[in-house]
Amino acid sequence: MRQKVKTISESVVKHVVAAADAAAVFGAGIVALHWDASSVDWRLAGLVVLLGTVLAVNFLHLAGAYRFNVFSRIESGVGRVLLGWLCTFGVLFLATRLFEPVTEADGPWAAAWFSGAFALMGVGRFVLWRRMLAWTRAGRLGEIVAIVGAGPVAQRLLRSLAARPSPLRVLGVYDDEVGVCDGQAAQLPRSCMGYPIRGTIDDLVSEARQQHIDTVLVALPLNDDRRLVEALNRLCQLPVDVRLCPDAFGLRLGQVRASHIAGHTFLNVVDRPLSGWPAIAKQIEDRVLGAAILTLISPLMLAIAIMIKLDSPGPVLFRQKRYGFNNQLIEVFKFRSMYTHMTDHNAEQLTQRNDPRITRLGAFLRRTSLDELPQFINVVRGEMSIVGPRPHALSAKAGALLYQDAVKYYDARHRVKPGITGWAQVNGWRGETDTIEQIRKRVEHDLYYIEHWSILLDLKIIIRTILGGFTGRHAF
């Protein structure tokens, strides 16, 4: 099995490079001003540096210095930087002839600024070029895609992809009906247009959870409503981008966006909940805020640990396997709230009010949700988020049904990391689930959070949790 490797986000890399260029231009300008401080008015010259920084980023963009494919060619990368930087100084030079205050762009300091900024950006391109080589060797460049469909639409797509250079890496082809003939199972073909046929859509769902697939390209006939709806409903449970390849008949889906991938147009039908900058912002929020909170509550956690040891024999922490991001199993930490010999590791029996398995201290911890505090360790480790759908135990049930059997497409809530608190919890959907309606409402709120995520929504949930979300009539 291919090793799971996370691909590099082109958007993030390009924005980071642009920010680094702006810092290099501005920083070189400030240093040059101090080097020649006696001959310039630093206030006017400072405005020139600021103006030059803004112009530089725009001219570098126009010169193609931020095209991702340019980063892997050192000569082209440095050449485009030089072109954009020369255009910037050309505009500043013209400005010195038209506006009197901008004459501050003349002088030795300006030459030092030009050479210093170019040197910094050149070194940056060299470092980036080396990183691109390393990413290429590690297989982290280019989207990893899977193709759904093996019929004429998919064949035309694969033929076209093979005919032109593309950053896409096709993992394989998946189709439910490729191994069916006249309603009977047939031997599965080994390839389609030279690409391996790896199985059905269920196989794709399974492999997407084991390997890092970025995008699924659905290349099914658009007039086959049954296959399309069935395929898209199963794929929407995965944390991947799903793109629909239009065939010759076209399709009306209302207002949808389109993606242009490797010279082809695809309809955006499912987007990853968090990718690029939003994913980075969420990760920073979890790691920084999680570490800060864990530091602040460590005295309280120590006190609770001591009380647990005094209250009943057994370990302080309870470890339980639960489903995390992309249905991967994680070990969630909680303060032990049950007697050791009555511990239910798989949550096969729902916790009830006045449950005899719960210790005296455990009842208080569960009612106030203080038993959840060790999960900040999971947050700092990167297994959970502060805010997200609550992770459920493997055998958790709604009535007599497992959660995944009680709610269709239940796994769609696993497209983001689970959280200590969430939109469902602050809206009252927590505690026992003795009816199917209760877990459906919880999942409904979880999916709303995934579709409407923002930093502000996370802060809103955190504030509501602090003000009243820790306790409630459903907490026991």
N, C-alpha and C positions, 0 to 999 in steps of 0.2 A: 504493500500500500504506500502511496506517495506520502512523504512527510508533510504534515500540516504546516504551511508557511504563509504568513500574512503578507499580502502584497502591499506595495507602497502606494499611497494616495497621491496621484498626480496633482490634484488641486492643492493639497496641503504643501507639497514640495514647492510648487510654483509661488505660492503666497509667502512661504518662508524665505525663498530666494529674493523675492521682491522687497520684503522687509529688511533683509540683510543688506541689499544694495542701497536702500534708502539710509540705513544706519551708517554704511561706509561713506556715502557721499556727504552726509551731514557731519559725521565725526571728523572726516578729513578736512572739511571746510573750517570747523571750529579750531582744530589743531593748527591749521595754516594761519588763521587769524592771530592766534597767540604767538606764533613764530614771527610774524611781521606786525606786531601790535603797534609799533611806534609810528607807522606810516599810513594807517587806515583808521577810519571812524568805525569802531567795532559795531555800533548800533546799526548803521546803514549796511555795512558789510555782512552783518548777521542776517539781515533781511534778504540780502543777495544769496547767501548760503541756503536759507530756507526756500527761496524761490527756485534755486538751482536744484534742490533735492526733489521738489515736486515735479519740475520739468524733466529731470533725469529719469524718474520712474516711468513717466509717460513715454518719453522718447525711447527708452529701453524696451518698453512694451511694443511700441510701433516698429522697432528694429528687429523684433522677433527674438529678443534675448530671453524671453520666458516661455518659449515653446519647449515642451518637455523633451522632444526628440533631439533638441539642440544640446541639452545638458550632457549627453553621452559623447559629444564630439568637441574636444577641447579647442581645436582651432576655430571652428564655427562659433562656439560659445564666446570665446574671448573677442573674436572679430565683431560679433553683434554688440557686445558690450562697448567696444571702442566706437562703433558707429553711433550708437545711442548717446554716448557721452560726448562725442564730437558735436553732434547735433545740439545737445544741450548748451555747450559752450558757444556754439555759433549763434544761438538765439540770445544768450546773455551778451555776446559781443555786439550784436545789432542793437540790443537795448541800451548799451553804453553810448551809442551814437544818437539815440533818440531821447533818452531821459537823463537829465543831469545827475539825479541821485545815484543812478545805477553805474556811474563811472567808478564806483567803489569796486567794480568787478575787474578793474585794471590793476596791474602791479604784480610784484614778485609773489605775493601771497596767493594770487589766483593761479599762477603756474604751479605752485606747490600743492594747491587744492586739486587741480586737474590730475597731476601725476600721482598724488597720494591716493585719491579716490580710485583711479584706474588700477593702481597697484593692488589695493585692497579687493576690488571686485575681481581682478584677475586671479588673485590667490584663492578667492572664494570659488571661482569657476573651476580651478584646478582641484580643490578639495571636493567639490561636487562631482567632478568627473571621476575621481577615484571612488567616491561613494557609489556612483552609477555602475561602475565596473563590479564593485563588490555586490551590489544588489542584483546585478545580472547573473553573476556566478551563483548567488544564493537562490535564484529563481523568484525574486520578489518584484520584478518589473513586469508589467503587462497584466491585464485582467485575466483571471482564470474563468472561462465560461463553459457552461454545459448547454447542449442543444436538446430541446424536447421536440421530437418528431423525426421520422426517417423517410417521409414521403417526398413528393416532388418539391414542396416548398422548402423543406430542409435541404434537399439535395442541391437546389439552386443556390441557397445561402452558403452551403459548405463549398461548393464549386467557386463561388465568387470570393469567399474568404481565402481560399487557397491560391487564387490568381493574383492577389495583390499583397504587398507587405503589410503586416498588421501586428500591433502589440498584443492582440488577443491570443490566448493559449487555450485551445479547445480541449477540455478534459475528455469529452466523449459524447455519445448520442444516447438518448433515452426515449423509449416509445412503448406504450402499453400494448399496441396492436401489431408491432413488427413481428412478433412470434406467434401470431394467430392466423390461421388459414381456414376459411369456411366455418368459423366458430370453434375450431379445434386447435389445441396447442400444437405449434410447429417448432422445429428447431430454430433457435435464435440465430440470425445472421451475425457474423463476426464483425462486420464493418459496414459503414455507409460512406461512400465517397472517400474511402481511405481512412476514415476516423472510426475508432472502436465503438461498437454498440455495447454499452455497459449494463443494459437492463431496462427495467420499467421505471415509471415515475416514482414508485415507492422505493426503488433502489437509489434513485437520485436523492430523494429526501433523506435516506439513510446515509448516503455518502456525503451529502452536504453538511451533515452534522459531525462527520469524522474528518473531513478535509476542508480547506478554505476555498470555497467557490464564491466568486464575487458576483457573477451575473448569470442568470438563466435566460437564454434566448428561446422563446417559444415559437417554433416554426411549424404550426399545424394549420390545416385549411380553415379559414375563417368562417366558412359556411357550415362547419361541423360543430354546431353549438354544444352538443353533449360533451365531446372530448375537450373542447376549450374550457368550458365551465368546470369540468371535473379536474382538469390539470391545474388551472389557476387557483382553484379552491385549495388544492393540496400544497401548491407552491407558496401560497401566501402565509404559510406557517413558518417559513424559513427566513432567517435574517440576511437575505440576499436581494439584489435588484432583479426584478423580473421584467423582461422586455418582450413585447409582442411584435413579431415580424409580419408585416402586412403582406398578403398574397395578391394575386391579380384581381380579386373581387373587391378588395377594400372592406372596411368595416367602420360603422358609426358607433363610437363609444362615448359620445358627448364631448365634454371639454377634457382632453388629455394632452399631456406634454409629449414631446418626442425626443429621442436621443439619437445622435449621429455617431455611430460606432464603426470604425474601420471602413468609412465610406458608405455605410448603409444606414437607413432610417428605421428605427424601431419605435413602437408605441410604448410609453411608460405605463404599465398597469400596476406594478407594485414597486415601492421604493424601500430600501433598508431604512429602518427607523432612525438610526444614528450612524452617520458616516462623515468623513472629512472633519471639518472644524467643529460641528456639533458634538461628534464623538470625543474629540480632544477636550472640548469645554466640559463635557460630562465627566471625563476621566479626571481632569484637574479638580473639579468640584468634589468628586468622591475622595481622591487621595488627600488633598489639602484639608478640606473640611472634616473628613473622616479622621485624619491624624490629630487635628486640633481637638475634636470632640473626645476622642479616645484618651488624649492627655488630660483633659479636664475632668472626665468621669472616672479616671483610674482610682482615686481614693474611694469613691463610692463603690466601685466594683470590688475593691479589696475588702471593704466592710461587708458587702453582701457575701463574698466568698467565705469570710470567717463565720458569718451567721449560718450559712448552709452547713458548714462542717460541725457546728455546735448543735444544729437542729436535728440532723439525721446522718447516719453513716453512709459513706459513699463518696464518689468524686464530686468536685465542685461544678465542673462543666459537663454538659450533656452534648454529645456529638451525634448528629443525625444526617444521613444521606438525603439530599433533596435535589430536585431538578433545578439547574441553573440556566445560564445563557445557552441557547441553541440545544436545549435538552441534555446538556452535559451534567453529569452527577458532580455535586460539590458536597463538602462536609460542613454543615452549618453548626456554629457554636451557640449554645444557650446555657444559662445557669440551670442547673438541675432543679426541677420543681416536683419531681415524683420520687417515691421511695425506690431505691435502687432495684430491688427484686421485682418491682411492678413496672419497670420502664418499658415503654412501647416504642422501639426504635423505628418501626415502619408506619406508626400511626394507624394501625389496623383497627383500633377501637377509638371512636371519637371521644374527646374530652367533654365531660358533662358537668353541669353545676353540682357542687358538693361531691365531686369525684373522689372516691376513697383512695385512689392511687396517689393523690396530690398531698404533699406534706403541708404542715401548718404554714411554714414560711413560703412554701411554693405557691400556696393560694394567693398570698399577698403579692408575690412577684409576678404572677400571671395576671392578676387583676390590674396591676399598674404597668404591666409590660416591661418591668425592670429585668425580667428573665431574658429579654432580647438584647440587652446591652453588649454582651460579648460578640454580637454579630458585627460590631464596628471593627473587630479583628478581621473578619471576612472582607469588609470594605477596604481596609488598608492593604490586604493581600490581593485585591483586584478581583475577587470572586463574586462580590455583591456591590450594589450601589446603596447610597443612603436612601434614595427614593426609587421605587420601581415596584413591579408586581411582587407580592409576597411569594417566597419559595414554598412549595408544598411538599409534604412527605410523599414517599413513593406509593404508599397504599392508602392515601387519604381518600375518603369517600363522601359523597353526598347521598345520604340515605344508604341504599345498598349498592350504589354504583360508584366505581372509581371516577375521579374527576374527568379523566380523558374520555370516559365512556358517557358521562352525563352531559358534557358540553361538546358540541361539534366544533372542530378546529380549535380545541382547547390549547394546543401547543403553540398557537400564534402568540400567546402571551410570553413565550420564551425567546422572542426575538430581541429582547434587551435583557440586561442583567437583572436579577431579582433584587428587591430592596428591603430595607428594614421597615420602612413605612411606605405607603402608597396612596393613590387616589381612592381606591376602594376602601381602605382602612379609615381614612378621615371622613368618608361619607357613610360610615356605619356598617360596612359589609366586612365584618371580621368575626372571629370566634367560630363556633361550631357551624357545621353545614349539614343539618339533618334533612334538608329538602333540596331538590335539584334547582329550584328557583334561586336559592341563596348562592350557590356556586355560579349560576348563570349571571346573576347580578354582579358578582365579584369579577368575573371574567370580562363582563361588559365594561366595567369601570377601568379594568386594567388595559383593555384595548383602546379605550378613549385616551388614557394617559399616553400610550405609545404613539398614537396618531397625532397628538397635540403637544408633544413634549417641548419644553423650553426651560431655560434656567429660571425664569420667573415663576413658572408652574411648580418647579421643584421647591423654590423658596416658599411659595404659598403653602405647599403640602407640609413642609418642615415646620412652618409657623403654626399651622392648624394642628399639627401633631403635638407640638409643645404646649399649646393652649388647651388641648382637650382630647387629642387623639390617642393618648396613652391608656386612657381608662374608658369605661363604658359598660353598658349592661350586657354586651356580648363577650366581654373579656373575663374568662374564668378558666 
